[in-house]
Amino acid sequence: MKALIAMSGGVDSSTAAFLMQQQGYDCAGCTMKLYTNEDAGLPEDGAAGTEGKSCCTLDDTEDARSVAFRLGMPFYVFNYTDEFRCRIIRDFAETYLQGQTPNPCINCNRYLKFGALLERARLLGYDKLVTGHYARIRFDGEKYHLLKGLDPAKDQSYVLYCLTQEQLACLDFPLGGLTKETVRQIAEAQGFINAHKRESQDICFVPDGDYARVIGAMTGSVPPPGDFVDLDGRVLGRHKGIIHYTIGQRKGLGLSLPAPLYVCRIDVEKNQVVLGPHEALFERKVTVRDVNWISGTVPQEPLSVQAKLRYRQPPAPATAYPLPDGSVRLVFEAPQRAVTPGQAAVLYDGEEVLGGGTIAAEPAGEKI
């Protein structure tokens, strides 16, 4: 059996490569070249202060190559810069221009890692594509099930909701039953150069956090300043462009107000950022579009689920109502704070990921 290991240069994918070798697989490592400094709006020599904060850099590639060499594995670099620019960076920019907050890591998994790279692995004759995600795959004899990673602090099932039965049959997540501490111990015992490498924190193509620069570089324009308004439409001041704000934000508004106000809504047509008190952030009803059901079967009846609306948010009890257009209406038992269009809503049944989709933009829903 042959396995292609997607190696980011970090400790997780490096340890995954070692574990697959231990299972007897004939392994090769690969890294995806995803973007250039020009794509990210950076000068050719990069940006000061961004070292070690993002993944997919030249240093990361060399770290991955070093581990592959130590394991005696072939190592390849596959160029996906065109696909990444069109599928990920452009979508990132256009989503912000629509007043929403995107999650580019999910789209990268969907279109690049488990799309283009998985297809290449198949064409090259590999039986498995392996990543360092903290999640588990279980086969019951008929269908594949995606489960949370056993380490709750590292579980990454939220960003994998887009997987299908066909994809799960070709994937392996060997870290799903391990803790991060154990992974680092394994890497250290093998003498890997990245055994204690810190994790990337930022979006890979925005290593300095300047979203406006990337959006401008991709689209040629950024939204102009406009008005902050309250829930009744009264003007409170001027904002510097809608792409600088997200639902639930309080800091960085640049306003002097008698009481704290939060971003409750972004009105693209009016170029307004709507502010309100903390209690105005809560909603019970959420519409989810572009839904993927991992089982391949769309439920025909309302379904009791636990739903996550953010990566670090604990799942909350809700009822999922499948709609005729393929979307889902979620009704939570308790109101949820700062429901953000463009982010992912992921549905669970205990440890199992049922599926998920993208939170749709809509008028403010039911309030507490």
GUVEXKE-817296 format. One record per residue (C-alpha): residue number from 1; residue in three letters; x, y, z. Coordinates in Angstrom, 3 decimals, padded with zeros to 6 digits. Example, Ala and Ser with C-alpha at 12.3 -4.5 7.8 and 13.67 -1.06 7.14 Angstrom:
2
SITE   gugu   nulum         c1         c2         c3
SITE      1     ALA    012.300   -004.500    007.800
SITE      2     SER    013.670   -001.060    007.140
This chain:
368
SITE   gugu   nulum         c1         c2         c3
SITE      1     MET    000.000    000.000    000.000
SITE      2     LYS    001.247    003.468   -000.931
SITE      3     ALA    000.566    006.696    000.965
SITE      4     LEU    001.194    010.294   -000.066
SITE      5     ILE    001.767    012.517    002.975
SITE      6     ALA    000.737    016.183    002.711
SITE      7     MET    003.560    017.828    004.673
SITE      8     SER    003.236    021.452    005.740
SITE      9     GLY    006.616    021.580    007.451
SITE     10     GLY    005.033    021.379    010.892
SITE     11     VAL    005.346    018.701    013.554
SITE     12     ASP    001.876    017.235    012.958
SITE     13     SER    002.241    016.196    009.330
SITE     14     SER    005.828    015.083    009.974
SITE     15     THR    004.683    012.757    012.745
SITE     16     ALA    001.837    011.528    010.543
SITE     17     ALA    004.432    010.522    007.931
SITE     18     PHE    006.418    008.535    010.495
SITE     19     LEU    003.305    006.778    011.800
SITE     20     MET    002.233    005.719    008.310
SITE     21     GLN    005.687    004.273    007.712
SITE     22     GLN    005.344    002.345    010.976
SITE     23     GLN    002.089    000.883    009.653
SITE     24     GLY    003.981   -000.517    006.689
SITE     25     TYR    002.971    001.955    003.996
SITE     26     ASP    005.312    002.869    001.155
SITE     27     CYS    005.323    006.634    001.721
SITE     28     ALA    006.253    009.783   -000.151
SITE     29     GLY    005.986    013.340    001.144
SITE     30     CYS    004.747    016.411   -000.686
SITE     31     THR    004.218    020.100   -000.080
SITE     32     MET    001.815    022.327   -001.982
SITE     33     LYS    003.187    025.660   -003.209
SITE     34     LEU    000.093    027.798   -002.829
SITE     35     TYR    000.907    031.466   -003.242
SITE     36     THR    003.561    033.999   -004.139
SITE     37     ASN    004.387    037.215   -002.303
SITE     38     GLU    002.764    039.049   -005.208
SITE     39     ASP   -000.507    037.170   -004.576
SITE     40     ALA   -000.408    038.308   -000.949
SITE     41     GLY    000.454    041.882   -001.897
SITE     42     LEU    003.899    041.557   -000.318
SITE     43     PRO    007.254    042.686   -001.727
SITE     44     GLU    009.353    039.935   -003.304
SITE     45     ASP    011.499    039.602   -000.167
SITE     46     GLY    008.438    039.223    002.103
SITE     47     ALA    007.222    041.413    004.945
SITE     48     ALA    009.078    042.241    008.106
SITE     49     GLY    007.765    040.660    011.279
SITE     50     THR    005.896    037.802    009.601
SITE     51     GLU    008.452    035.039    010.086
SITE     52     GLY    007.051    031.899    011.697
SITE     53     LYS    003.502    033.251    011.874
SITE     54     SER    002.040    031.459    008.852
SITE     55     CYS    002.384    028.179    007.034
SITE     56     CYS    003.435    027.320    003.467
SITE     57     THR    006.618    029.417    003.483
SITE     58     LEU    009.932    028.438    001.901
SITE     59     ASP    011.306    027.565    005.350
SITE     60     ASP    008.301    025.296    005.946
SITE     61     THR    009.003    023.487    002.688
SITE     62     GLU    012.610    022.935    003.693
SITE     63     ASP    011.528    021.604    007.090
SITE     64     ALA    009.200    019.142    005.373
SITE     65     ARG    011.967    018.112    002.983
SITE     66     SER    014.334    017.559    005.934
SITE     67     VAL    011.876    015.214    007.663
SITE     68     ALA    011.170    013.305    004.453
SITE     69     PHE    014.897    012.853    003.927
SITE     70     ARG    015.347    011.613    007.491
SITE     71     LEU    012.592    009.058    006.911
SITE     72     GLY    014.070    007.984    003.567
SITE     73     MET    010.971    009.117    001.684
SITE     74     PRO    010.778    010.733   -001.751
SITE     75     PHE    009.630    014.358   -001.511
SITE     76     TYR    007.798    016.479   -004.056
SITE     77     VAL    006.654    020.094   -004.324
SITE     78     PHE    003.454    020.557   -006.317
SITE     79     ASN    002.631    024.005   -007.681
SITE     80     TYR   -000.983    025.019   -007.077
SITE     81     THR   -000.532    028.796   -007.090
SITE     82     ASP   -003.024    029.401   -009.928
SITE     83     GLU   -005.726    027.276   -008.309
SITE     84     PHE   -005.089    028.844   -004.897
SITE     85     ARG   -005.263    032.364   -006.310
SITE     86     CYS   -008.573    031.726   -008.074
SITE     87     ARG   -010.280    029.448   -005.551
SITE     88     ILE   -009.029    030.750   -002.219
SITE     89     ILE   -007.574    034.261   -002.341
SITE     90     ARG   -010.165    035.630   -004.771
SITE     91     ASP   -013.025    034.087   -002.796
SITE     92     PHE   -011.508    035.532    000.399
SITE     93     ALA   -011.454    039.012   -001.129
SITE     94     GLU   -014.923    038.829   -002.670
SITE     95     THR   -016.477    037.491    000.543
SITE     96     TYR   -015.114    040.439    002.510
SITE     97     LEU   -016.417    042.827   -000.161
SITE     98     GLN   -019.874    041.288    000.418
SITE     99     GLY   -019.695    042.257    004.087
SITE    100     GLN   -019.038    038.697    005.261
SITE    101     THR   -016.159    036.994    007.076
SITE    102     PRO   -014.649    034.048    005.149
SITE    103     ASN   -012.802    030.969    006.399
SITE    104     PRO   -010.145    030.340    003.719
SITE    105     CYS   -008.718    027.266    005.490
SITE    106     ILE   -011.986    025.401    004.901
SITE    107     ASN   -011.978    026.291    001.214
SITE    108     CYS   -008.329    025.249    000.955
SITE    109     ASN   -009.257    021.840    002.363
SITE    110     ARG   -012.248    021.573    000.045
SITE    111     TYR   -010.654    022.603   -003.238
SITE    112     LEU   -006.900    022.104   -002.833
SITE    113     LYS   -005.909    019.533   -000.218
SITE    114     PHE   -008.858    017.164   -000.595
SITE    115     GLY   -009.634    018.237   -004.136
SITE    116     ALA   -006.687    018.836   -006.441
SITE    117     LEU   -004.067    017.097   -004.274
SITE    118     LEU   -006.228    014.027   -003.632
SITE    119     GLU   -006.880    013.720   -007.353
SITE    120     ARG   -003.140    013.903   -008.044
SITE    121     ALA   -002.484    011.234   -005.414
SITE    122     ARG   -004.945    008.940   -007.165
SITE    123     LEU   -003.404    009.588   -010.581
SITE    124     LEU    000.054    008.807   -009.198
SITE    125     GLY   -001.163    005.484   -007.834
SITE    126     TYR   -001.295    006.216   -004.116
SITE    127     ASP   -003.865    004.342   -002.040
SITE    128     LYS   -004.071    007.000    000.676
SITE    129     LEU   -003.622    010.728    001.066
SITE    130     VAL   -002.500    011.456    004.629
SITE    131     THR   -002.619    014.700    006.605
SITE    132     GLY   -001.801    015.741    010.159
SITE    133     HIS   -005.363    016.718    011.080
SITE    134     TYR   -006.617    015.811    014.542
SITE    135     ALA   -009.749    013.905    013.498
SITE    136     ARG   -010.721    010.258    013.064
SITE    137     ILE   -012.265    008.185    010.296
SITE    138     ARG   -014.338    005.104    011.060
SITE    139     PHE   -015.774    002.613    008.543
SITE    140     ASP   -018.772    000.579    009.691
SITE    141     GLY   -018.757   -001.842    006.764
SITE    142     GLU   -021.105    000.309    004.711
SITE    143     LYS   -020.264    003.965    005.231
SITE    144     TYR   -017.426    006.142    006.463
SITE    145     HIS   -017.892    008.354    009.516
SITE    146     LEU   -015.868    011.443    010.425
SITE    147     LEU   -015.270    011.779    014.174
SITE    148     LYS   -013.737    014.418    016.404
SITE    149     GLY   -010.092    014.063    017.406
SITE    150     LEU   -009.737    012.505    020.851
SITE    151     ASP   -007.770    015.514    022.148
SITE    152     PRO   -010.495    018.170    022.649
SITE    153     ALA   -007.897    020.932    022.679
SITE    154     LYS   -006.713    019.974    019.180
SITE    155     ASP   -009.843    018.601    017.479
SITE    156     GLN   -009.942    019.874    013.869
SITE    157     SER   -013.125    018.181    012.658
SITE    158     TYR   -014.763    021.611    012.241
SITE    159     VAL   -012.649    022.384    009.159
SITE    160     LEU   -013.309    018.957    007.589
SITE    161     TYR   -017.097    019.026    007.287
SITE    162     CYS   -016.874    019.256    003.480
SITE    163     LEU   -015.530    015.693    003.094
SITE    164     THR   -017.495    013.095    001.141
SITE    165     GLN   -017.750    009.317    001.306
SITE    166     GLU   -015.520    008.971   -001.756
SITE    167     GLN   -012.848    011.203   -000.227
SITE    168     LEU   -012.936    009.571    003.213
SITE    169     ALA   -012.283    006.188    001.574
SITE    170     CYS   -008.910    007.524    000.364
SITE    171     LEU   -007.829    009.505    003.450
SITE    172     ASP   -006.010    008.742    006.677
SITE    173     PHE   -005.635    010.948    009.776
SITE    174     PRO   -003.144    009.034    011.964
SITE    175     LEU   -003.063    011.716    014.687
SITE    176     GLY   -006.778    011.514    015.480
SITE    177     GLY   -006.280    009.416    018.595
SITE    178     LEU   -003.249    011.328    019.933
SITE    179     THR   -002.611    014.453    021.967
SITE    180     LYS   -000.341    017.241    020.789
SITE    181     GLU    002.079    016.448    023.607
SITE    182     THR    002.393    012.844    022.414
SITE    183     VAL    002.930    013.990    018.834
SITE    184     ARG    005.793    016.257    019.887
SITE    185     GLN    007.317    013.436    021.931
SITE    186     ILE    007.259    011.129    018.911
SITE    187     ALA    008.821    013.813    016.712
SITE    188     GLU    011.534    014.537    019.278
SITE    189     ALA    012.358    010.831    019.586
SITE    190     GLN    012.817    010.691    015.815
SITE    191     GLY    015.064    013.754    015.803
SITE    192     PHE    012.771    015.826    013.591
SITE    193     ILE    013.939    019.390    013.060
SITE    194     ASN    010.423    020.713    013.746
SITE    195     ALA    009.647    018.709    016.925
SITE    196     HIS    009.165    021.927    018.928
SITE    197     LYS    008.220    024.266    016.098
SITE    198     ARG    005.448    026.650    017.067
SITE    199     GLU    002.141    026.444    015.251
SITE    200     SER    001.173    028.931    012.552
SITE    201     GLN   -001.315    031.520    013.791
SITE    202     ASP   -002.314    033.577    010.791
SITE    203     ILE   -003.897    033.051    007.397
SITE    204     CYS   -000.980    031.910    005.245
SITE    205     PHE   -001.367    034.552    002.531
SITE    206     VAL   -001.988    037.379    005.055
SITE    207     PRO    001.010    036.854    007.376
SITE    208     ASP    000.975    040.454    008.601
SITE    209     GLY   -002.806    040.562    009.181
SITE    210     ASP   -003.380    043.329    006.626
SITE    211     TYR   -006.519    042.017    004.893
SITE    212     ALA   -007.155    045.311    003.095
SITE    213     ARG   -003.813    045.085    001.304
SITE    214     VAL   -004.543    041.564    000.053
SITE    215     ILE   -008.060    042.496   -001.044
SITE    216     GLY   -006.731    045.531   -002.868
SITE    217     ALA   -004.016    043.479   -004.562
SITE    218     MET   -006.552    040.871   -005.710
SITE    219     THR   -009.461    043.091   -006.781
SITE    220     GLY   -007.830    046.434   -007.511
SITE    221     SER   -010.087    048.265   -005.077
SITE    222     VAL   -011.223    048.398   -001.464
SITE    223     PRO   -014.554    049.695   -000.108
SITE    224     PRO   -014.662    053.411    000.729
SITE    225     PRO   -015.386    054.881    004.153
SITE    226     GLY   -019.013    055.145    005.239
SITE    227     ASP   -021.252    055.640    008.250
SITE    228     PHE   -021.501    053.849    011.551
SITE    229     VAL   -025.205    053.805    012.459
SITE    230     ASP   -027.151    052.509    015.438
SITE    231     LEU   -030.035    050.018    015.232
SITE    232     ASP   -032.437    052.883    014.497
SITE    233     GLY   -030.308    054.243    011.660
SITE    234     ARG   -028.864    057.239    013.496
SITE    235     VAL   -025.358    058.152    012.324
SITE    236     LEU   -022.714    057.657    015.032
SITE    237     GLY   -019.564    058.415    013.068
SITE    238     ARG   -017.498    057.284    010.093
SITE    239     HIS   -015.989    053.868    009.441
SITE    240     LYS   -012.896    053.254    007.283
SITE    241     GLY   -014.417    050.608    004.980
SITE    242     ILE   -016.612    047.556    005.633
SITE    243     ILE   -013.784    045.038    005.166
SITE    244     HIS   -012.247    046.205    008.460
SITE    245     TYR   -015.148    044.932    010.590
SITE    246     THR   -016.780    041.673    011.596
SITE    247     ILE   -019.863    040.752    013.609
SITE    248     GLY   -019.321    041.022    017.366
SITE    249     GLN   -016.383    043.429    017.114
SITE    250     ARG   -016.149    046.112    019.803
SITE    251     LYS   -012.525    047.262    019.786
SITE    252     GLY   -010.924    049.281    017.026
SITE    253     LEU   -014.057    051.188    016.009
SITE    254     GLY   -012.432    054.565    016.623
SITE    255     LEU   -015.557    056.027    018.238
SITE    256     SER   -016.053    057.778    021.560
SITE    257     LEU   -019.343    056.386    022.864
SITE    258     PRO   -021.169    056.707    026.211
SITE    259     ALA   -021.627    052.896    026.360
SITE    260     PRO   -019.962    049.955    024.603
SITE    261     LEU   -021.415    049.114    021.187
SITE    262     TYR   -020.712    046.128    018.957
SITE    263     VAL   -020.877    045.437    015.235
SITE    264     CYS   -024.277    043.794    014.745
SITE    265     ARG   -024.655    043.937    010.978
SITE    266     ILE   -022.851    045.121    007.834
SITE    267     ASP   -025.070    046.721    005.187
SITE    268     VAL   -023.171    046.527    001.910
SITE    269     GLU   -025.771    048.383   -000.178
SITE    270     LYS   -025.793    051.389    002.144
SITE    271     ASN   -022.088    051.028    003.018
SITE    272     GLN   -023.023    051.120    006.687
SITE    273     VAL   -021.722    049.290    009.743
SITE    274     VAL   -024.621    048.826    012.183
SITE    275     LEU   -023.754    049.012    015.884
SITE    276     GLY   -025.802    047.924    018.878
SITE    277     PRO   -025.608    046.823    022.505
SITE    278     HIS   -024.288    043.400    023.505
SITE    279     GLU   -027.762    041.865    023.780
SITE    280     ALA   -028.438    042.703    020.117
SITE    281     LEU   -025.762    040.181    019.062
SITE    282     PHE   -027.804    037.113    020.019
SITE    283     GLU   -029.883    035.036    017.600
SITE    284     ARG   -031.576    031.655    017.737
SITE    285     LYS   -032.233    031.097    014.032
SITE    286     VAL   -029.495    030.676    011.433
SITE    287     THR   -029.710    029.750    007.743
SITE    288     VAL   -026.873    027.589    006.402
SITE    289     ARG   -026.176    027.393    002.654
SITE    290     ASP   -024.008    025.098    000.498
SITE    291     VAL   -024.564    022.241    002.940
SITE    292     ASN   -022.570    019.001    002.691
SITE    293     TRP   -023.907    015.869    004.413
SITE    294     ILE   -020.998    013.485    004.974
SITE    295     SER   -023.226    010.420    004.748
SITE    296     GLY   -024.239    011.454    001.241
SITE    297     THR   -027.898    011.372    002.278
SITE    298     VAL   -029.955    014.491    003.024
SITE    299     PRO   -032.218    014.019    006.066
SITE    300     GLN   -035.903    014.193    005.205
SITE    301     GLU   -037.042    015.182    008.706
SITE    302     PRO   -035.880    017.746    011.281
SITE    303     LEU   -032.792    016.530    013.101
SITE    304     SER   -031.567    017.159    016.649
SITE    305     VAL   -027.886    018.197    016.449
SITE    306     GLN   -025.138    020.034    018.248
SITE    307     ALA   -023.880    022.882    016.087
SITE    308     LYS   -020.682    024.925    016.090
SITE    309     LEU   -020.674    028.372    014.491
SITE    310     ARG   -016.976    029.034    015.202
SITE    311     TYR   -013.867    026.875    015.340
SITE    312     ARG   -013.231    027.416    019.070
SITE    313     GLN   -016.877    027.525    020.106
SITE    314     PRO   -018.350    024.514    021.954
SITE    315     PRO   -021.246    022.805    020.130
SITE    316     ALA   -024.705    024.010    021.149
SITE    317     PRO   -027.978    022.031    020.976
SITE    318     ALA   -030.154    022.887    017.978
SITE    319     THR   -032.697    021.465    015.567
SITE    320     ALA   -031.709    021.323    011.891
SITE    321     TYR   -034.550    021.770    009.404
SITE    322     PRO   -033.526    020.723    005.848
SITE    323     LEU   -035.055    023.097    003.285
SITE    324     PRO   -036.172    022.307   -000.297
SITE    325     ASP   -033.327    024.360   -001.825
SITE    326     GLY   -030.686    022.244   -000.046
SITE    327     SER   -029.976    024.741    002.698
SITE    328     VAL   -030.641    024.146    006.396
SITE    329     ARG   -032.435    026.259    008.976
SITE    330     LEU   -030.875    025.902    012.424
SITE    331     VAL   -032.941    026.759    015.477
SITE    332     PHE   -030.875    026.797    018.665
SITE    333     GLU   -032.217    026.016    022.099
SITE    334     ALA   -030.361    029.062    023.446
SITE    335     PRO   -029.515    032.244    021.507
SITE    336     GLN   -026.024    032.303    019.974
SITE    337     ARG   -023.691    035.285    020.081
SITE    338     ALA   -022.319    037.039    016.999
SITE    339     VAL   -023.615    034.771    014.233
SITE    340     THR   -021.284    035.710    011.378
SITE    341     PRO   -022.178    035.292    007.675
SITE    342     GLY   -019.380    033.623    005.736
SITE    343     GLN   -018.244    031.451    008.654
SITE    344     ALA   -018.978    027.715    008.839
SITE    345     ALA   -021.817    026.062    010.739
SITE    346     VAL   -020.873    022.444    011.492
SITE    347     LEU   -023.364    019.867    012.732
SITE    348     TYR   -022.495    017.061    015.154
SITE    349     ASP   -024.154    014.030    016.659
SITE    350     GLY   -021.965    013.504    019.714
SITE    351     GLU   -018.472    012.767    018.382
SITE    352     GLU   -019.578    012.397    014.768
SITE    353     VAL   -019.574    015.194    012.189
SITE    354     LEU   -022.835    015.039    010.255
SITE    355     GLY   -021.945    017.830    007.849
SITE    356     GLY   -022.013    021.580    007.588
SITE    357     GLY   -022.165    024.631    005.386
SITE    358     THR   -021.721    028.391    005.249
SITE    359     ILE   -023.716    030.791    007.409
SITE    360     ALA   -025.895    032.824    005.055
SITE    361     ALA   -026.323    036.574    005.189
SITE    362     GLU   -029.852    037.577    006.155
SITE    363     PRO   -031.692    040.225    008.161
SITE    364     ALA   -031.209    040.014    011.912
SITE    365     GLY   -033.112    037.040    013.284
SITE    366     GLU   -034.915    036.369    016.530
SITE    367     LYS   -033.402    038.201    019.500
SITE    368     ILE   -033.367    037.524    023.186
